[in-house]
């Protein structure tokens, strides 16, 4: 357990830039309580901020630490579906741009 409070750590992290929804006391407390990532150096340092940012980056994705395989697969399938839809939209935009360019030549 850390000798620092979530409020103190949030204040420290915010002094390096991340604020608001990127870094708030509730999110820091959740990170501190995570047995896989919430280890705080004494004294607190930039390495802690880097680990916090990594934790935030992967939270809610298939790459989040500590999730079971079923959750990981479900998240990967969801991400794949989203990317396929995005590809369809981009292909349609590309087709429209190609047709627009053909009109000039």
C-alpha positions, 0 to 999 in steps of 0.5 A, a space after each residue: 500500500 502507498 504512503 501517499 493518498 490518491 489526492 496527493 498522487 493526483 496533484 503530482 501527476 497533474 503537475 506533469 500535465 494530464 488533467 481532468 478526465 485523463 487524471 482525476 482522484 477517482 481514476 488514480 484511486 482505482 489505479 492504486 487499488 489494482 494489484 497488477 499496477 498500483 505499486 507506488 515508488 517512494 518517493 513518487 516519481 515520473 515512472 509512476 506517472 508513466 505506469 499510470 498512463 499505460 494503465 489508462 491507455 489499456 483500461 477497457 481494451 483487450 490488452 488490460 491486465 488481469 482480465 480473463 480470456 473470455 473478456 479479452 476475446 469479446 473485446 477483440 471481436 468488438 474491436 474487429 467489428 468496429 474496424 470493419 465498419 470503419 473500413 467500409 466507410 473509408 472504402 466508400 469515401 475513397 470510391 467517391 473521391 476516385 469518381 470525383 478525380 475522374 471528372 477532372 481528367 
